[in-house]
Amino acid sequence: MAECERPDPVAGSFRLWPAFSPASLRRRFLDAIACGARGRRKVCGGVDAAEPRPIGPRPGGSDRLAELLQEEAADSVAVYATEDAARGKIVDAAEPRPIGSRPRGSERLAELLHEEAADSVAVDVAEDAAGRQITSLEELQRVVTLMQLEGWNASKARRMAAATDVRRLAKDNPEAREMLALLGAIPPLVAMLDSEEPDGQIAALYALLNLGIGSELNKASIVNAGAVHKMLRLIESGSSLAVSEAIVANFLGLSALDSNKPLIGASGAIPFLLSTFQNPDTSPTARQDALRALFNLSIAFSNLPLLIDAGTVPSLLVSIGDMAVSERSLAVLSNLVAYVEGRRALSRSPDAFAILVDVLGWCDAAACQEIAVYVLMVMAHKGHSDRAAMVAAGAVSALLEIALLGTLLSQKRASRLLEILTADKGKGVSNIASSSVTLAVSAPLSGRAAPIAPATEGMSEERKAVKELVQQSLQSNMRRIIRRAKLLPDFTPSDRFKKLTITSTSKSLPF
């Protein structure tokens, strides 16, 4: 056993105590207690029980892990020394401690090991991502380099393959679209439109289409590179149907940018888009794309005269009834009637109001009803002859039904339009009322409800009740109109109606 050195207060020197005498055991017991209390002084066999034992660096470990291991060992040794001293146990500092019985455990060590593993995984993921980005950038550079090779005839196959790669890389990757544009992929693709090979033209067109998806900067760059005029030259040269559909898709994407709308409209693309929309041989997708492109162009006010001169209004009226395009056609029409020439074109179109009134009865197409009511409201705003045509087409009964059963927006618009239609006075209104009672209602002006016509056979009881209610409301309104026209010749419109009709544009309408 180890011997403890104690100073002799008399002789001023040190002496060795016997190892096994009772007095030596008692004194060593007291020394053990003193050793545990003093803590950091090396008095017990030259070893400080509380001193942390150095732990060498572990391969692949971090400095923080080594520090925590040292702290863990120091805390464990200090706690054991204190407990042994408190129990009166004489402990050899070199005696091994059971690992499983450490009082504090290794929770902090486990947490740090978990953090180390997570950091290692994160580093690996970051390295893999960086490697993929480098590989992707190298591929993009290779593709752009192939497209920039001089001489189309000498490298036609390579450039076509490069355009196909651009289409593939830019389809679902916004970062690739941005990087390809920065590397200069747009000018070579636009130049490929001058090729006489349809396959090369189609490859370049769809590559440009994918580059412009979701990128306003790329859309502007494509137009500035002269792509619109090159596409129109392809149309004039008699391109194939596949090339035409690819050009329509590009016009749809490019026209989504506000700054491109006037440029595309002024370039002469509107007649081509309208003819594509009217062509029965056009695929449904291309027809939808052409109509959506026309809608985008109709948002720009400078394009409205061009659209009207191209005959867009009659074409849209003819298309109403095809449920695949009716809503979009009505939306384009609603933009055109904001322009005075657009309203004139609609008024001159035969059966225009009959078509729009027929849309008011589409109970399963609420959006179409809302747009149709808006178009009629704009047309009736200051057009007295248009109001008479609407009433003659049966708009009043259809509007009453919408005011009762339509959506909230359509109800508001229908109520406002009814107010406009019933606001006229004098002989004209009396004649309109009489004709509407004769033609639209075909029922006597009595207090009894008009009998349900045979056309209601097969209808549900709810629909029959609504029809009867509409007839009653129509008769009541007609009596009120006639009474106002005959008995109140000095009747003037309300202030609300004056405010409504103060201007001739649809922007003054509240709905």
Secondary structure by P-SEA (a helix, b strand, c coil): cbbbbbbccccccccccccccaaaaaaaaaaaaaaaaaccccccccccccccccccccccccaaaaaaaaaaaaaaaaaaaaaaaaacccccccccccccccccccaaaaaaaaaaaaaaaaaaaaaaaaaaaaaaaaaaaaaaaaaacccccccaaaaaaaaaaaaaaacccaaaaaaaaaacccaaaaaacccccaaaaaaaaaaaaaaacccaaaaaaaaaaaaaaaaaaaaaacccaaaaaaaaaaaaaaaccccaaaaaaaacaaaaaaaaaacccccaaaaaaaaaaaaaaaccccaaaaaaaaaaaaaaaaaccccccaaaaaaaaaaaaccaaaaaaaaaccaaaaaaaaaaaccccaaaaaaaaaaaaaaacccaaaaaaaaaaaaaaaaaaaaccccaaaaaaaaaaaaaaaccccaaaaaaaaaaaaccccccccccccccccccccccaaaaaaaaaaaaaaaaaaaaaaaaacccccccccaaaaaaacccccccccc
